[in-house]
Amino acid sequence: MDIIDRYVALWNEPDPNRRREAVRELWARDAVHVLQPPAELRAVAAGLGFDRPVLEARGHEALERRVTRAYEEFVAPGAFAFRARGDGERLRDVVKFRWEMVPTAGGDVAGVGLEVLLLDPDGRIAADYQFIEQP
């Protein structure tokens, strides 16, 4: 599915200008990316009294920072790459798929996420819900 391929490619994109442009092509101007943090972060937050920690990036600038930060942490050092698992489905304006973070040198999958995208009438992402799962 084209939107899944473009979405995953964005997180691996080394060129900042291409990343910026891809964010603007994929997401609507006021779109939101909502991340359910990994279990270990949720446990730390619960210990601090936060029962439902959620991370959110809204609008193109915040989305670009979010994607760039993930790229710089995981992909730029050459350790990992992101790829779709090939299980994408679309039901009207909802797209869901799983992605995985894999070591570039080979080996076991290091991370898995479930993505649920709500598309606007133009086919751009209006809301992006990300759940980090165990590999």
C-alpha positions as a LaTeX table, in Angstrom:
\begin{tabular}{lrrr}
\hline
Residue & $x$ (\AA) & $y$ (\AA) & $z$ (\AA) \\
\hline
Met1 & 0.00 & 0.00 & 0.00 \\
Asp2 & 1.53 & 3.28 & $-1.11$ \\
Ile3 & 0.82 & 5.29 & 2.04 \\
Ile4 & 2.44 & 2.61 & 4.20 \\
Asp5 & 5.53 & 2.45 & 1.98 \\
Arg6 & 5.89 & 6.26 & 2.02 \\
Tyr7 & 5.28 & 6.41 & 5.78 \\
Val8 & 7.96 & 3.85 & 6.62 \\
Ala9 & 10.43 & 5.31 & 4.10 \\
Leu10 & 10.10 & 8.69 & 5.81 \\
Trp11 & 11.49 & 7.34 & 9.11 \\
Asn12 & 14.59 & 6.08 & 7.22 \\
Glu13 & 15.10 & 9.25 & 5.13 \\
Pro14 & 18.59 & 10.73 & 5.64 \\
Asp15 & 17.98 & 14.02 & 3.82 \\
Pro16 & 16.37 & 16.66 & 6.12 \\
Asn17 & 14.77 & 18.50 & 3.19 \\
Arg18 & 13.20 & 15.32 & 1.85 \\
Arg19 & 11.97 & 14.46 & 5.38 \\
Arg20 & 10.39 & 17.91 & 5.69 \\
Glu21 & 8.69 & 17.58 & 2.33 \\
Ala22 & 7.49 & 14.04 & 3.07 \\
Val23 & 5.96 & 15.18 & 6.38 \\
Arg24 & 4.00 & 17.84 & 4.50 \\
Glu25 & 2.90 & 15.36 & 1.84 \\
Leu26 & 1.86 & 12.61 & 4.26 \\
Trp27 & 0.20 & 14.52 & 7.10 \\
Ala28 & $-2.50$ & 17.18 & 7.04 \\
Arg29 & $-1.36$ & 20.60 & 8.36 \\
Asp30 & $-2.92$ & 20.15 & 11.82 \\
Ala31 & $-2.41$ & 16.39 & 12.04 \\
Val32 & $-1.48$ & 14.69 & 15.27 \\
His33 & 0.88 & 11.79 & 16.03 \\
Val34 & $-0.04$ & 10.12 & 19.32 \\
Leu35 & 2.39 & 7.60 & 20.81 \\
Gln36 & 1.67 & 5.13 & 23.54 \\
Pro37 & 5.10 & 4.89 & 25.15 \\
Pro38 & 6.84 & 1.53 & 25.54 \\
Ala39 & 5.94 & $-0.53$ & 28.63 \\
Glu40 & 9.10 & 0.45 & 30.53 \\
Leu41 & 8.34 & 4.16 & 30.13 \\
Arg42 & 4.72 & 3.61 & 31.16 \\
Ala43 & 5.96 & 1.81 & 34.29 \\
Val44 & 8.23 & 4.74 & 35.21 \\
Ala45 & 5.37 & 7.17 & 34.62 \\
Ala46 & 3.01 & 5.08 & 36.75 \\
Gly47 & 5.58 & 5.18 & 39.55 \\
Leu48 & 5.37 & 8.99 & 39.33 \\
Gly49 & 1.57 & 8.92 & 39.53 \\
Phe50 & 0.77 & 9.20 & 35.81 \\
Asp51 & $-1.68$ & 6.43 & 34.98 \\
Arg52 & $-1.93$ & 7.07 & 31.22 \\
Pro53 & 1.16 & 8.66 & 29.74 \\
Val54 & 0.75 & 9.67 & 26.11 \\
Leu55 & 3.20 & 11.51 & 23.90 \\
Glu56 & 1.84 & 13.81 & 21.20 \\
Ala57 & 3.21 & 15.81 & 18.27 \\
Arg58 & 0.78 & 18.13 & 16.46 \\
Gly59 & 1.36 & 20.02 & 13.22 \\
His60 & 4.06 & 19.78 & 10.58 \\
Glu61 & 6.89 & 21.30 & 12.63 \\
Ala62 & 6.33 & 19.01 & 15.62 \\
Leu63 & 5.90 & 15.99 & 13.34 \\
Glu64 & 9.14 & 16.81 & 11.58 \\
Arg65 & 10.95 & 17.04 & 14.94 \\
Arg66 & 9.46 & 13.69 & 16.00 \\
Val67 & 10.55 & 11.94 & 12.80 \\
Thr68 & 13.98 & 13.58 & 12.84 \\
Arg69 & 14.57 & 12.60 & 16.46 \\
Ala70 & 13.73 & 8.95 & 15.73 \\
Tyr71 & 15.95 & 9.03 & 12.64 \\
Glu72 & 18.88 & 10.52 & 14.55 \\
Glu73 & 18.56 & 8.06 & 17.44 \\
Phe74 & 17.98 & 4.82 & 15.58 \\
Val75 & 18.84 & 5.10 & 11.86 \\
Ala76 & 21.58 & 7.74 & 11.44 \\
Pro77 & 24.17 & 5.88 & 13.55 \\
Gly78 & 23.77 & 2.95 & 11.14 \\
Ala79 & 22.50 & 0.49 & 13.72 \\
Phe80 & 18.84 & 0.13 & 12.67 \\
Ala81 & 16.34 & 0.58 & 9.86 \\
Phe82 & 12.55 & 0.56 & 9.86 \\
Arg83 & 10.44 & $-1.62$ & 7.59 \\
Ala84 & 6.78 & $-2.54$ & 7.20 \\
Arg85 & 5.75 & $-6.05$ & 8.16 \\
Gly86 & 3.49 & $-6.44$ & 5.12 \\
Asp87 & 0.26 & $-6.77$ & 7.09 \\
Gly88 & $-1.32$ & $-3.45$ & 6.12 \\
Glu89 & $-5.06$ & $-3.09$ & 5.73 \\
Arg90 & $-7.33$ & $-0.21$ & 4.83 \\
Leu91 & $-10.97$ & 0.16 & 5.79 \\
Arg92 & $-12.39$ & 3.38 & 4.34 \\
Asp93 & $-10.37$ & 6.18 & 5.96 \\
Val94 & $-8.46$ & 3.96 & 8.42 \\
Val95 & $-5.13$ & 2.28 & 7.67 \\
Lys96 & $-3.44$ & $-0.11$ & 10.09 \\
Phe97 & $-0.12$ & $-1.88$ & 9.83 \\
Arg98 & 2.81 & $-3.09$ & 11.85 \\
Trp99 & 6.39 & $-1.98$ & 11.36 \\
Glu100 & 9.62 & $-3.28$ & 12.79 \\
Met101 & 13.00 & $-1.87$ & 13.65 \\
Val102 & 15.72 & $-4.24$ & 12.49 \\
Pro103 & 19.49 & $-4.21$ & 13.00 \\
Thr104 & 21.24 & $-3.26$ & 9.77 \\
Ala105 & 23.92 & $-5.86$ & 10.47 \\
Gly106 & 21.29 & $-8.60$ & 10.73 \\
Gly107 & 19.86 & $-10.33$ & 13.74 \\
Asp108 & 16.61 & $-10.33$ & 15.65 \\
Val109 & 13.98 & $-7.63$ & 15.33 \\
Ala110 & 14.70 & $-4.94$ & 17.93 \\
Gly111 & 11.28 & $-3.28$ & 18.04 \\
Val112 & 7.75 & $-3.56$ & 16.69 \\
Gly113 & 4.98 & $-1.03$ & 16.44 \\
Leu114 & 1.35 & $-0.96$ & 15.45 \\
Glu115 & 0.29 & 2.10 & 13.47 \\
Val116 & $-3.32$ & 3.21 & 13.05 \\
Leu117 & $-3.74$ & 6.11 & 10.61 \\
Leu118 & $-6.94$ & 8.12 & 10.17 \\
Leu119 & $-6.98$ & 9.78 & 6.76 \\
Asp120 & $-8.62$ & 13.05 & 5.83 \\
Pro121 & $-10.74$ & 13.40 & 2.64 \\
Asp122 & $-7.56$ & 14.23 & 0.67 \\
Gly123 & $-5.92$ & 10.95 & 1.74 \\
Arg124 & $-3.45$ & 12.64 & 4.09 \\
Ile125 & $-2.96$ & 11.54 & 7.67 \\
Ala126 & $-5.18$ & 13.47 & 10.10 \\
Ala127 & $-4.36$ & 11.32 & 13.13 \\
Asp128 & $-1.57$ & 8.79 & 13.62 \\
Tyr129 & $-1.79$ & 6.46 & 16.61 \\
Gln130 & 1.36 & 4.51 & 17.38 \\
Phe131 & 1.61 & 1.62 & 19.81 \\
Ile132 & 5.04 & 0.21 & 20.65 \\
Glu133 & 4.86 & $-3.58$ & 20.98 \\
Gln134 & 7.32 & $-6.24$ & 21.96 \\
Pro135 & 9.26 & $-7.85$ & 19.07 \\
\hline
\end{tabular}
